[in-house]
Amino acid sequence: MLKIRDIREDKDLTQKQLGKILNCTQQTYSRYETGEITIDINNLIKLADFYNTSTDYLLGLTDEIKPYPRKK
């Protein structure tokens, strides 16, 4: 289960605001949150960068919100 709704709500952001960040409509972003459509990898990476977390966290594969160390 995607955690993009939980983290968005924790940061007090709206779907419309996230849609602007991802260059999509609020409706499309809402469909990402509900799993009606699959979020593409580029937008998933944008969200991970925006929230300073890992894609694994957003995908629900880990509960560790801290991002992995970057390669040098």
All heavy atoms as a GROMACS GRO file, in nm:
protein
  596
    1MET      N    1   0.084  -0.119   0.000
    1MET     CA    2   0.000   0.000   0.000
    1MET      C    3   0.088   0.125   0.000
    1MET      O    4   0.181   0.137   0.078
    1MET     CB    5  -0.089  -0.002   0.124
    1MET     CG    6  -0.172   0.121   0.138
    1MET     SD    7  -0.281   0.106   0.281
    1MET     CE    8  -0.327   0.273   0.296
    2LEU      N    9   0.059   0.215  -0.088
    2LEU     CA   10   0.134   0.340  -0.097
    2LEU      C   11   0.112   0.424   0.028
    2LEU      O   12   0.003   0.428   0.082
    2LEU     CB   13   0.091   0.421  -0.218
    2LEU     CG   14   0.127   0.368  -0.355
    2LEU    CD1   15   0.069   0.458  -0.463
    2LEU    CD2   16   0.275   0.354  -0.373
    3LYS      N   17   0.217   0.493   0.070
    3LYS     CA   18   0.208   0.581   0.186
    3LYS      C   19   0.200   0.727   0.146
    3LYS      O   20   0.216   0.814   0.230
    3LYS     CB   21   0.330   0.559   0.276
    3LYS     CG   22   0.333   0.422   0.339
    3LYS     CD   23   0.449   0.411   0.435
    3LYS     CE   24   0.447   0.276   0.503
    3LYS     NZ   25   0.554   0.264   0.603
    4ILE      N   26   0.173   0.753   0.019
    4ILE     CA   27   0.177   0.892  -0.026
    4ILE      C   28   0.065   0.976   0.035
    4ILE      O   29   0.082   1.095   0.054
    4ILE     CB   30   0.180   0.904  -0.180
    4ILE    CG1   31   0.058   0.842  -0.245
    4ILE    CG2   32   0.309   0.844  -0.236
    4ILE    CD1   33   0.050   0.865  -0.395
    5ARG      N   34  -0.047   0.914   0.068
    5ARG     CA   35  -0.154   0.990   0.132
    5ARG      C   36  -0.115   1.025   0.276
    5ARG      O   37  -0.132   1.139   0.319
    5ARG     CB   38  -0.284   0.912   0.131
    5ARG     CG   39  -0.397   0.988   0.198
    5ARG     CD   40  -0.526   0.912   0.196
    5ARG     NE   41  -0.629   0.993   0.259
    5ARG     CZ   42  -0.756   0.961   0.260
    5ARG    NH1   43  -0.798   0.850   0.203
    5ARG    NH2   44  -0.843   1.040   0.318
    6ASP      N   45  -0.063   0.927   0.348
    6ASP     CA   46  -0.026   0.951   0.488
    6ASP      C   47   0.078   1.061   0.501
    6ASP      O   48   0.064   1.151   0.584
    6ASP     CB   49   0.028   0.822   0.551
    6ASP     CG   50  -0.076   0.713   0.562
    6ASP    OD1   51  -0.197   0.745   0.562
    6ASP    OD2   52  -0.037   0.595   0.570
    7ILE      N   53   0.182   1.054   0.420
    7ILE     CA   54   0.288   1.154   0.432
    7ILE      C   55   0.239   1.291   0.386
    7ILE      O   56   0.275   1.393   0.445
    7ILE     CB   57   0.416   1.110   0.357
    7ILE    CG1   58   0.537   1.190   0.406
    7ILE    CG2   59   0.400   1.116   0.207
    7ILE    CD1   60   0.671   1.135   0.361
    8ARG      N   61   0.152   1.296   0.287
    8ARG     CA   62   0.096   1.424   0.243
    8ARG      C   63   0.014   1.486   0.355
    8ARG      O   64   0.030   1.606   0.386
    8ARG     CB   65   0.007   1.405   0.120
    8ARG     CG   66  -0.062   1.534   0.075
    8ARG     CD   67  -0.157   1.514  -0.041
    8ARG     NE   68  -0.263   1.420  -0.017
    8ARG     CZ   69  -0.375   1.447   0.055
    8ARG    NH1   70  -0.392   1.565   0.111
    8ARG    NH2   71  -0.469   1.355   0.070
    9GLU      N   72  -0.068   1.406   0.420
    9GLU     CA   73  -0.151   1.458   0.529
    9GLU      C   74  -0.066   1.498   0.649
    9GLU      O   75  -0.095   1.597   0.716
    9GLU     CB   76  -0.257   1.355   0.569
    9GLU     CG   77  -0.364   1.338   0.462
    9GLU     CD   78  -0.465   1.231   0.495
    9GLU    OE1   79  -0.440   1.146   0.585
    9GLU    OE2   80  -0.572   1.230   0.431
   10ASP      N   81   0.039   1.422   0.678
   10ASP     CA   82   0.130   1.456   0.788
   10ASP      C   83   0.195   1.593   0.765
   10ASP      O   84   0.225   1.664   0.861
   10ASP     CB   85   0.240   1.351   0.805
   10ASP     CG   86   0.188   1.221   0.862
   10ASP    OD1   87   0.073   1.217   0.914
   10ASP    OD2   88   0.262   1.120   0.856
   11LYS      N   89   0.218   1.628   0.639
   11LYS     CA   90   0.282   1.756   0.604
   11LYS      C   91   0.179   1.867   0.581
   11LYS      O   92   0.215   1.978   0.541
   11LYS     CB   93   0.368   1.741   0.479
   11LYS     CG   94   0.475   1.635   0.490
   11LYS     CD   95   0.587   1.675   0.580
   11LYS     CE   96   0.696   1.569   0.578
   11LYS     NZ   97   0.804   1.599   0.670
   12ASP      N   98   0.049   1.836   0.603
   12ASP     CA   99  -0.060   1.933   0.583
   12ASP      C  100  -0.061   1.991   0.442
   12ASP      O  101  -0.076   2.112   0.423
   12ASP     CB  102  -0.054   2.045   0.687
   12ASP     CG  103  -0.083   1.995   0.828
   12ASP    OD1  104  -0.169   1.906   0.843
   12ASP    OD2  105  -0.017   2.045   0.922
   13LEU      N  106  -0.044   1.906   0.343
   13LEU     CA  107  -0.047   1.947   0.203
   13LEU      C  108  -0.175   1.895   0.137
   13LEU      O  109  -0.233   1.795   0.181
   13LEU     CB  110   0.075   1.892   0.129
   13LEU     CG  111   0.210   1.943   0.179
   13LEU    CD1  112   0.323   1.860   0.122
   13LEU    CD2  113   0.227   2.090   0.144
   14THR      N  114  -0.217   1.963   0.033
   14THR     CA  115  -0.336   1.919  -0.040
   14THR      C  116  -0.296   1.838  -0.164
   14THR      O  117  -0.182   1.846  -0.210
   14THR     CB  118  -0.420   2.041  -0.087
   14THR    OG1  119  -0.343   2.115  -0.184
   14THR    CG2  120  -0.460   2.130   0.029
   15GLN      N  121  -0.392   1.765  -0.214
   15GLN     CA  122  -0.368   1.691  -0.339
   15GLN      C  123  -0.338   1.789  -0.452
   15GLN      O  124  -0.255   1.759  -0.538
   15GLN     CB  125  -0.489   1.606  -0.374
   15GLN     CG  126  -0.509   1.489  -0.282
   15GLN     CD  127  -0.632   1.409  -0.318
   15GLN    OE1  128  -0.722   1.456  -0.388
   15GLN    NE2  129  -0.638   1.285  -0.269
   16LYS      N  130  -0.401   1.903  -0.451
   16LYS     CA  131  -0.377   2.003  -0.555
   16LYS      C  132  -0.232   2.051  -0.551
   16LYS      O  133  -0.168   2.066  -0.655
   16LYS     CB  134  -0.474   2.120  -0.539
   16LYS     CG  135  -0.467   2.221  -0.651
   16LYS     CD  136  -0.575   2.326  -0.637
   16LYS     CE  137  -0.572   2.420  -0.756
   16LYS     NZ  138  -0.681   2.516  -0.753
   17GLN      N  139  -0.179   2.075  -0.431
   17GLN     CA  140  -0.040   2.119  -0.418
   17GLN      C  141   0.056   2.012  -0.472
   17GLN      O  142   0.152   2.045  -0.541
   17GLN     CB  143  -0.007   2.149  -0.272
   17GLN     CG  144  -0.074   2.273  -0.220
   17GLN     CD  145  -0.059   2.288  -0.070
   17GLN    OE1  146  -0.083   2.194   0.007
   17GLN    NE2  147  -0.017   2.406  -0.027
   18LEU      N  148   0.029   1.886  -0.440
   18LEU     CA  149   0.116   1.779  -0.488
   18LEU      C  150   0.101   1.761  -0.638
   18LEU      O  151   0.198   1.730  -0.708
   18LEU     CB  152   0.086   1.648  -0.416
   18LEU     CG  153   0.164   1.626  -0.287
   18LEU    CD1  154   0.310   1.603  -0.312
   18LEU    CD2  155   0.142   1.730  -0.184
   19GLY      N  156  -0.019   1.782  -0.689
   19GLY     CA  157  -0.040   1.776  -0.833
   19GLY      C  158   0.047   1.878  -0.906
   19GLY      O  159   0.106   1.849  -1.009
   20LYS      N  160   0.057   1.998  -0.849
   20LYS     CA  161   0.142   2.102  -0.910
   20LYS      C  162   0.288   2.060  -0.909
   20LYS      O  163   0.360   2.082  -1.006
   20LYS     CB  164   0.125   2.235  -0.837
   20LYS     CG  165  -0.004   2.306  -0.870
   20LYS     CD  166  -0.010   2.442  -0.805
   20LYS     CE  167  -0.141   2.510  -0.841
   20LYS     NZ  168  -0.149   2.645  -0.785
   21ILE      N  169   0.332   2.000  -0.801
   21ILE     CA  170   0.471   1.954  -0.792
   21ILE      C  171   0.500   1.848  -0.898
   21ILE      O  172   0.606   1.847  -0.959
   21ILE     CB  173   0.501   1.901  -0.650
   21ILE    CG1  174   0.502   2.018  -0.552
   21ILE    CG2  175   0.632   1.823  -0.645
   21ILE    CD1  176   0.497   1.977  -0.407
   22LEU      N  177   0.403   1.760  -0.921
   22LEU     CA  178   0.420   1.651  -1.018
   22LEU      C  179   0.373   1.688  -1.158
   22LEU      O  180   0.378   1.606  -1.249
   22LEU     CB  181   0.346   1.526  -0.970
   22LEU     CG  182   0.389   1.469  -0.836
   22LEU    CD1  183   0.309   1.343  -0.805
   22LEU    CD2  184   0.538   1.441  -0.833
   23ASN      N  185   0.324   1.810  -1.173
   23ASN     CA  186   0.273   1.856  -1.302
   23ASN      C  187   0.157   1.769  -1.351
   23ASN      O  188   0.155   1.725  -1.466
   23ASN     CB  189   0.385   1.864  -1.406
   23ASN     CG  190   0.346   1.949  -1.525
   23ASN    OD1  191   0.267   2.042  -1.512
   23ASN    ND2  192   0.401   1.917  -1.640
   24CYS      N  193   0.064   1.742  -1.259
   24CYS     CA  194  -0.057   1.667  -1.295
   24CYS      C  195  -0.175   1.732  -1.224
   24CYS      O  196  -0.158   1.820  -1.140
   24CYS     CB  197  -0.045   1.519  -1.257
   24CYS     SG  198  -0.039   1.485  -1.080
   25THR      N  199  -0.294   1.689  -1.254
   25THR     CA  200  -0.413   1.746  -1.192
   25THR      C  201  -0.435   1.686  -1.053
   25THR      O  202  -0.378   1.582  -1.019
   25THR     CB  203  -0.539   1.717  -1.276
   25THR    OG1  204  -0.561   1.575  -1.277
   25THR    CG2  205  -0.525   1.770  -1.418
   26GLN      N  206  -0.518   1.753  -0.976
   26GLN     CA  207  -0.556   1.701  -0.844
   26GLN      C  208  -0.624   1.566  -0.861
   26GLN      O  209  -0.602   1.474  -0.780
   26GLN     CB  210  -0.648   1.801  -0.773
   26GLN     CG  211  -0.700   1.754  -0.637
   26GLN     CD  212  -0.828   1.672  -0.647
   26GLN    OE1  213  -0.914   1.698  -0.730
   26GLN    NE2  214  -0.840   1.574  -0.562
   27GLN      N  215  -0.704   1.552  -0.965
   27GLN     CA  216  -0.775   1.426  -0.988
   27GLN      C  217  -0.678   1.311  -1.014
   27GLN      O  218  -0.696   1.200  -0.962
   27GLN     CB  219  -0.874   1.439  -1.106
   27GLN     CG  220  -0.990   1.532  -1.079
   27GLN     CD  221  -0.959   1.680  -1.102
   27GLN    OE1  222  -0.848   1.718  -1.141
   27GLN    NE2  223  -1.057   1.764  -1.076
   28THR      N  224  -0.576   1.338  -1.093
   28THR     CA  225  -0.475   1.234  -1.120
   28THR      C  226  -0.402   1.198  -0.992
   28THR      O  227  -0.383   1.080  -0.961
   28THR     CB  228  -0.376   1.281  -1.227
   28THR    OG1  229  -0.447   1.304  -1.349
   28THR    CG2  230  -0.265   1.180  -1.250
   29TYR      N  231  -0.364   1.298  -0.914
   29TYR     CA  232  -0.295   1.271  -0.789
   29TYR      C  233  -0.384   1.189  -0.695
   29TYR      O  234  -0.337   1.095  -0.630
   29TYR     CB  235  -0.247   1.399  -0.721
   29TYR     CG  236  -0.160   1.366  -0.604
   29TYR    CD1  237  -0.026   1.336  -0.622
   29TYR    CD2  238  -0.212   1.356  -0.475
   29TYR    CE1  239   0.054   1.298  -0.516
   29TYR    CE2  240  -0.134   1.319  -0.369
   29TYR     CZ  241  -0.001   1.290  -0.389
   29TYR     OH  242   0.077   1.251  -0.285
   30SER      N  243  -0.509   1.222  -0.689
   30SER     CA  244  -0.604   1.146  -0.607
   30SER      C  245  -0.608   0.999  -0.649
   30SER      O  246  -0.612   0.909  -0.565
   30SER     CB  247  -0.744   1.208  -0.618
   30SER     OG  248  -0.839   1.128  -0.550
   31ARG      N  249  -0.605   0.977  -0.779
   31ARG     CA  250  -0.608   0.839  -0.830
   31ARG      C  251  -0.478   0.766  -0.797
   31ARG      O  252  -0.479   0.645  -0.778
   31ARG     CB  253  -0.635   0.842  -0.980
   31ARG     CG  254  -0.778   0.894  -1.011
   31ARG     CD  255  -0.803   0.918  -1.157
   31ARG     NE  256  -0.816   0.790  -1.224
   31ARG     CZ  257  -0.805   0.775  -1.355
   31ARG    NH1  258  -0.780   0.879  -1.432
   31ARG    NH2  259  -0.818   0.656  -1.409
   32TYR      N  260  -0.366   0.837  -0.787
   32TYR     CA  261  -0.242   0.775  -0.739
   32TYR      C  262  -0.260   0.727  -0.596
   32TYR      O  263  -0.223   0.616  -0.560
   32TYR     CB  264  -0.124   0.874  -0.740
   32TYR     CG  265  -0.069   0.915  -0.874
   32TYR    CD1  266  -0.006   1.038  -0.889
   32TYR    CD2  267  -0.075   0.831  -0.985
   32TYR    CE1  268   0.049   1.077  -1.010
   32TYR    CE2  269  -0.020   0.871  -1.106
   32TYR     CZ  270   0.040   0.993  -1.118
   32TYR     OH  271   0.095   1.032  -1.238
   33GLU      N  272  -0.318   0.814  -0.512
   33GLU     CA  273  -0.336   0.781  -0.371
   33GLU      C  274  -0.428   0.661  -0.350
   33GLU      O  275  -0.403   0.580  -0.261
   33GLU     CB  276  -0.391   0.901  -0.293
   33GLU     CG  277  -0.290   1.008  -0.268
   33GLU     CD  278  -0.339   1.115  -0.171
   33GLU    OE1  279  -0.458   1.116  -0.133
   33GLU    OE2  280  -0.257   1.199  -0.134
   34THR      N  281  -0.531   0.652  -0.429
   34THR     CA  282  -0.626   0.542  -0.412
   34THR      C  283  -0.579   0.414  -0.480
   34THR      O  284  -0.640   0.308  -0.461
   34THR     CB  285  -0.765   0.579  -0.467
   34THR    OG1  286  -0.754   0.603  -0.608
   34THR    CG2  287  -0.823   0.699  -0.396
   35GLY      N  288  -0.475   0.424  -0.561
   35GLY     CA  289  -0.426   0.306  -0.633
   35GLY      C  290  -0.505   0.276  -0.759
   35GLY      O  291  -0.486   0.174  -0.823
   36GLU      N  292  -0.593   0.369  -0.795
   36GLU     CA  293  -0.672   0.352  -0.918
   36GLU      C  294  -0.582   0.352  -1.041
   36GLU      O  295  -0.609   0.281  -1.138
   36GLU     CB  296  -0.775   0.464  -0.926
   36GLU     CG  297  -0.880   0.445  -1.033
   36GLU     CD  298  -0.985   0.555  -1.029
   36GLU    OE1  299  -1.011   0.613  -0.923
   36GLU    OE2  300  -1.041   0.580  -1.137
   37ILE      N  301  -0.477   0.432  -1.036
   37ILE     CA  302  -0.374   0.429  -1.141
   37ILE      C  303  -0.238   0.418  -1.073
   37ILE      O  304  -0.221   0.459  -0.958
   37ILE     CB  305  -0.379   0.552  -1.236
   37ILE    CG1  306  -0.360   0.683  -1.159
   37ILE    CG2  307  -0.506   0.553  -1.318
   37ILE    CD1  308  -0.350   0.806  -1.248
   38THR      N  309  -0.143   0.365  -1.145
   38THR     CA  310  -0.008   0.346  -1.092
   38THR      C  311   0.075   0.472  -1.113
   38THR      O  312   0.078   0.526  -1.224
   38THR     CB  313   0.060   0.227  -1.162
   38THR    OG1  314  -0.022   0.112  -1.145
   38THR    CG2  315   0.198   0.201  -1.105
   39ILE      N  316   0.140   0.515  -1.006
   39ILE     CA  317   0.227   0.632  -1.017
   39ILE      C  318   0.352   0.591  -1.095
   39ILE      O  319   0.408   0.484  -1.072
   39ILE     CB  320   0.262   0.688  -0.878
   39ILE    CG1  321   0.335   0.821  -0.889
   39ILE    CG2  322   0.338   0.588  -0.795
   39ILE    CD1  323   0.346   0.896  -0.758
   40ASP      N  324   0.391   0.673  -1.191
   40ASP     CA  325   0.508   0.637  -1.271
   40ASP      C  326   0.635   0.662  -1.191
   40ASP      O  327   0.637   0.737  -1.093
   40ASP     CB  328   0.511   0.713  -1.404
   40ASP     CG  329   0.529   0.862  -1.387
   40ASP    OD1  330   0.645   0.905  -1.373
   40ASP    OD2  331   0.428   0.934  -1.387
   41ILE      N  332   0.741   0.596  -1.230
   41ILE     CA  333   0.866   0.597  -1.155
   41ILE      C  334   0.924   0.738  -1.140
   41ILE      O  335   0.976   0.773  -1.034
   41ILE     CB  336   0.970   0.500  -1.217
   41ILE    CG1  337   1.092   0.483  -1.124
   41ILE    CG2  338   1.015   0.547  -1.353
   41ILE    CD1  339   1.064   0.406  -1.002
   42ASN      N  340   0.914   0.820  -1.242
   42ASN     CA  341   0.967   0.957  -1.234
   42ASN      C  342   0.895   1.039  -1.127
   42ASN      O  343   0.959   1.113  -1.052
   42ASN     CB  344   0.959   1.027  -1.370
   42ASN     CG  345   1.053   0.966  -1.470
   42ASN    OD1  346   1.162   0.922  -1.436
   42ASN    ND2  347   1.011   0.961  -1.596
   43ASN      N  348   0.763   1.026  -1.120
   43ASN     CA  349   0.688   1.099  -1.019
   43ASN      C  350   0.713   1.042  -0.880
   43ASN      O  351   0.716   1.116  -0.782
   43ASN     CB  352   0.538   1.100  -1.051
   43ASN     CG  353   0.504   1.203  -1.156
   43ASN    OD1  354   0.579   1.297  -1.180
   43ASN    ND2  355   0.391   1.185  -1.222
   44LEU      N  356   0.732   0.912  -0.870
   44LEU     CA  357   0.764   0.851  -0.742
   44LEU      C  358   0.898   0.905  -0.690
   44LEU      O  359   0.911   0.940  -0.572
   44LEU     CB  360   0.769   0.699  -0.756
   44LEU     CG  361   0.790   0.621  -0.628
   44LEU    CD1  362   0.672   0.640  -0.534
   44LEU    CD2  363   0.810   0.474  -0.658
   45ILE      N  364   0.995   0.917  -0.778
   45ILE     CA  365   1.126   0.972  -0.740
   45ILE      C  366   1.112   1.119  -0.699
   45ILE      O  367   1.173   1.163  -0.602
   45ILE     CB  368   1.228   0.952  -0.853
   45ILE    CG1  369   1.259   0.803  -0.869
   45ILE    CG2  370   1.355   1.033  -0.828
   45ILE    CD1  371   1.336   0.768  -0.995
   46LYS      N  372   1.032   1.196  -0.774
   46LYS     CA  373   1.009   1.336  -0.738
   46LYS      C  374   0.951   1.348  -0.598
   46LYS      O  375   0.992   1.434  -0.519
   46LYS     CB  376   0.914   1.403  -0.837
   46LYS     CG  377   0.975   1.443  -0.968
   46LYS     CD  378   0.870   1.512  -1.053
   46LYS     CE  379   0.916   1.535  -1.195
   46LYS     NZ  380   0.812   1.595  -1.279
   47LEU      N  381   0.854   1.262  -0.567
   47LEU     CA  382   0.793   1.265  -0.434
   47LEU      C  383   0.893   1.228  -0.325
   47LEU      O  384   0.898   1.290  -0.219
   47LEU     CB  385   0.672   1.172  -0.426
   47LEU     CG  386   0.544   1.220  -0.494
   47LEU    CD1  387   0.435   1.114  -0.480
   47LEU    CD2  388   0.497   1.352  -0.434
   48ALA      N  389   0.974   1.125  -0.350
   48ALA     CA  390   1.074   1.084  -0.253
   48ALA      C  391   1.172   1.198  -0.228
   48ALA      O  392   1.207   1.225  -0.112
   48ALA     CB  393   1.146   0.958  -0.301
   49ASP      N  394   1.215   1.266  -0.333
   49ASP     CA  395   1.305   1.381  -0.317
   49ASP      C  396   1.236   1.494  -0.241
   49ASP      O  397   1.295   1.555  -0.152
   49ASP     CB  398   1.355   1.432  -0.452
   49ASP     CG  399   1.460   1.341  -0.515
   49ASP    OD1  400   1.520   1.259  -0.443
   49ASP    OD2  401   1.482   1.354  -0.638
   50PHE      N  402   1.112   1.522  -0.277
   50PHE     CA  403   1.036   1.629  -0.213
   50PHE      C  404   1.022   1.604  -0.063
   50PHE      O  405   1.039   1.694   0.019
   50PHE     CB  406   0.898   1.643  -0.278
   50PHE     CG  407   0.810   1.745  -0.214
   50PHE    CD1  408   0.831   1.880  -0.236
   50PHE    CD2  409   0.706   1.707  -0.130
   50PHE    CE1  410   0.750   1.975  -0.175
   50PHE    CE2  411   0.625   1.801  -0.069
   50PHE     CZ  412   0.646   1.936  -0.092
   51TYR      N  413   0.990   1.481  -0.026
   51TYR     CA  414   0.969   1.445   0.114
   51TYR      C  415   1.097   1.404   0.186
   51TYR      O  416   1.095   1.375   0.305
   51TYR     CB  417   0.867   1.332   0.127
   51TYR     CG  418   0.725   1.371   0.095
   51TYR    CD1  419   0.652   1.302   0.000
   51TYR    CD2  420   0.662   1.476   0.162
   51TYR    CE1  421   0.521   1.335  -0.029
   51TYR    CE2  422   0.532   1.510   0.133
   51TYR     CZ  423   0.460   1.439   0.039
   51TYR     OH  424   0.330   1.473   0.011
   52ASN      N  425   1.208   1.399   0.112
   52ASN     CA  426   1.337   1.357   0.168
   52ASN      C  427   1.324   1.218   0.233
   52ASN      O  428   1.359   1.198   0.349
   52ASN     CB  429   1.392   1.459   0.267
   52ASN     CG  430   1.537   1.431   0.301
   52ASN    OD1  431   1.613   1.384   0.218
   52ASN    ND2  432   1.575   1.459   0.424
   53THR      N  433   1.273   1.125   0.156
   53THR     CA  434   1.257   0.987   0.200
   53THR      C  435   1.294   0.895   0.085
   53THR      O  436   1.341   0.940  -0.019
   53THR     CB  437   1.115   0.962   0.253
   53THR    OG1  438   1.112   0.836   0.320
   53THR    CG2  439   1.011   0.965   0.143
   54SER      N  440   1.273   0.766   0.104
   54SER     CA  441   1.305   0.670  -0.002
   54SER      C  442   1.179   0.630  -0.078
   54SER      O  443   1.068   0.640  -0.026
   54SER     CB  444   1.371   0.545   0.057
   54SER     OG  445   1.276   0.472   0.134
   55THR      N  446   1.199   0.584  -0.199
   55THR     CA  447   1.085   0.530  -0.274
   55THR      C  448   1.031   0.406  -0.205
   55THR      O  449   0.911   0.381  -0.209
   55THR     CB  450   1.124   0.497  -0.420
   55THR    OG1  451   1.235   0.408  -0.420
   55THR    CG2  452   1.159   0.624  -0.498
   56ASP      N  453   1.117   0.328  -0.140
   56ASP     CA  454   1.070   0.210  -0.067
   56ASP      C  455   0.972   0.250   0.043
   56ASP      O  456   0.872   0.181   0.065
   56ASP     CB  457   1.187   0.133  -0.006
   56ASP     CG  458   1.260   0.047  -0.106
   56ASP    OD1  459   1.217   0.040  -0.223
   56ASP    OD2  460   1.361  -0.014  -0.067
   57TYR      N  461   0.998   0.360   0.111
   57TYR     CA  462   0.906   0.407   0.214
   57TYR      C  463   0.771   0.443   0.152
   57TYR      O  464   0.666   0.403   0.202
   57TYR     CB  465   0.962   0.527   0.291
   57TYR     CG  466   0.865   0.579   0.392
   57TYR    CD1  467   0.847   0.515   0.514
   57TYR    CD2  468   0.788   0.692   0.366
   57TYR    CE1  469   0.754   0.560   0.606
   57TYR    CE2  470   0.695   0.739   0.458
   57TYR     CZ  471   0.678   0.672   0.578
   57TYR     OH  472   0.585   0.719   0.669
   58LEU      N  473   0.774   0.520   0.043
   58LEU     CA  474   0.650   0.561  -0.023
   58LEU      C  475   0.571   0.442  -0.076
   58LEU      O  476   0.448   0.445  -0.079
   58LEU     CB  477   0.680   0.659  -0.136
   58LEU     CG  478   0.739   0.793  -0.094
   58LEU    CD1  479   0.767   0.879  -0.216
   58LEU    CD2  480   0.649   0.866   0.004
   59LEU      N  481   0.642   0.337  -0.117
   59LEU     CA  482   0.576   0.217  -0.169
   59LEU      C  483   0.529   0.123  -0.058
   59LEU      O  484   0.464   0.022  -0.086
   59LEU     CB  485   0.671   0.142  -0.263
   59LEU     CG  486   0.702   0.213  -0.394
   59LEU    CD1  487   0.815   0.140  -0.466
   59LEU    CD2  488   0.578   0.223  -0.482
   60GLY      N  489   0.563   0.154   0.066
   60GLY     CA  490   0.520   0.070   0.177
   60GLY      C  491   0.608  -0.052   0.198
   60GLY      O  492   0.567  -0.147   0.265
   61LEU      N  493   0.730  -0.050   0.142
   61LEU     CA  494   0.820  -0.164   0.155
   61LEU      C  495   0.903  -0.157   0.282
   61LEU      O  496   0.965  -0.257   0.321
   61LEU     CB  497   0.911  -0.174   0.032
   61LEU     CG  498   0.839  -0.192  -0.100
   61LEU    CD1  499   0.938  -0.186  -0.216
   61LEU    CD2  500   0.763  -0.324  -0.101
   62THR      N  501   0.908  -0.040   0.345
   62THR     CA  502   0.980  -0.021   0.471
   62THR      C  503   0.905   0.082   0.554
   62THR      O  504   0.833   0.166   0.498
   62THR     CB  505   1.126   0.025   0.448
   62THR    OG1  506   1.191   0.035   0.574
   62THR    CG2  507   1.134   0.158   0.376
   63ASP      N  508   0.923   0.075   0.684
   63ASP     CA  509   0.866   0.176   0.772
   63ASP      C  510   0.969   0.282   0.810
   63ASP      O  511   0.939   0.373   0.885
   63ASP     CB  512   0.811   0.110   0.899
   63ASP     CG  513   0.686   0.028   0.871
   63ASP    OD1  514   0.610   0.064   0.779
   63ASP    OD2  515   0.665  -0.073   0.942
   64GLU      N  516   1.089   0.267   0.758
   64GLU     CA  517   1.198   0.361   0.786
   64GLU      C  518   1.183   0.482   0.695
   64GLU      O  519   1.203   0.473   0.573
   64GLU     CB  520   1.334   0.294   0.762
   64GLU     CG  521   1.453   0.380   0.794
   64GLU     CD  522   1.462   0.418   0.940
   64GLU    OE1  523   1.440   0.331   1.026
   64GLU    OE2  524   1.490   0.537   0.966
   65ILE      N  525   1.147   0.596   0.754
   65ILE     CA  526   1.123   0.717   0.673
   65ILE      C  527   1.253   0.783   0.628
   65ILE      O  528   1.257   0.850   0.526
   65ILE     CB  529   1.033   0.817   0.749
   65ILE    CG1  530   0.976   0.922   0.652
   65ILE    CG2  531   1.105   0.880   0.865
   65ILE    CD1  532   0.863   1.002   0.707
   66LYS      N  533   1.360   0.762   0.704
   66LYS     CA  534   1.489   0.822   0.670
   66LYS      C  535   1.538   0.765   0.536
   66LYS      O  536   1.537   0.644   0.517
   66LYS     CB  537   1.591   0.794   0.780
   66LYS     CG  538   1.722   0.864   0.762
   66LYS     CD  539   1.813   0.837   0.880
   66LYS     CE  540   1.948   0.903   0.855
   66LYS     NZ  541   2.041   0.871   0.963
   67PRO      N  542   1.580   0.852   0.445
   67PRO     CA  543   1.625   0.802   0.315
   67PRO      C  544   1.758   0.728   0.325
   67PRO      O  545   1.833   0.745   0.420
   67PRO     CB  546   1.641   0.928   0.229
   67PRO     CG  547   1.670   1.035   0.329
   67PRO     CD  548   1.594   0.997   0.453
   68TYR      N  549   1.784   0.645   0.225
   68TYR     CA  550   1.912   0.576   0.218
   68TYR      C  551   2.022   0.678   0.189
   68TYR      O  552   1.997   0.781   0.125
   68TYR     CB  553   1.912   0.473   0.104
   68TYR     CG  554   1.802   0.372   0.114
   68TYR    CD1  555   1.708   0.360   0.013
   68TYR    CD2  556   1.792   0.287   0.223
   68TYR    CE1  557   1.606   0.267   0.021
   68TYR    CE2  558   1.691   0.193   0.231
   68TYR     CZ  559   1.598   0.183   0.130
   68TYR     OH  560   1.497   0.091   0.139
   69PRO      N  561   2.144   0.650   0.231
   69PRO     CA  562   2.255   0.740   0.196
   69PRO      C  563   2.273   0.744   0.043
   69PRO      O  564   2.258   0.642  -0.024
   69PRO     CB  565   2.377   0.677   0.263
   69PRO     CG  566   2.325   0.578   0.358
   69PRO     CD  567   2.189   0.538   0.312
   70ARG      N  568   2.305   0.860  -0.010
   70ARG     CA  569   2.328   0.877  -0.153
   70ARG      C  570   2.467   0.824  -0.190
   70ARG      O  571   2.559   0.830  -0.110
   70ARG     CB  572   2.320   1.024  -0.193
   70ARG     CG  573   2.188   1.088  -0.168
   70ARG     CD  574   2.100   1.069  -0.286
   70ARG     NE  575   1.972   1.137  -0.263
   70ARG     CZ  576   1.873   1.126  -0.344
   70ARG    NH1  577   1.883   1.054  -0.452
   70ARG    NH2  578   1.761   1.189  -0.319
   71LYS      N  579   2.476   0.774  -0.314
   71LYS     CA  580   2.607   0.733  -0.365
   71LYS      C  581   2.693   0.856  -0.386
   71LYS      O  582   2.643   0.962  -0.422
   71LYS     CB  583   2.593   0.658  -0.498
   71LYS     CG  584   2.540   0.520  -0.486
   71LYS     CD  585   2.540   0.456  -0.621
   71LYS     CE  586   2.502   0.310  -0.612
   71LYS     NZ  587   2.509   0.246  -0.744
   72LYS      N  588   2.822   0.839  -0.367
   72LYS     CA  589   2.914   0.952  -0.386
   72LYS      C  590   2.972   0.950  -0.524
   72LYS      O  591   2.975   0.857  -0.593
   72LYS     CB  592   3.025   0.947  -0.282
   72LYS     CG  593   2.971   0.970  -0.144
   72LYS     CD  594   3.083   0.968  -0.043
   72LYS     CE  595   3.024   0.989   0.097
   72LYS     NZ  596   3.122   0.991   0.199
   0.00000   0.00000   0.00000
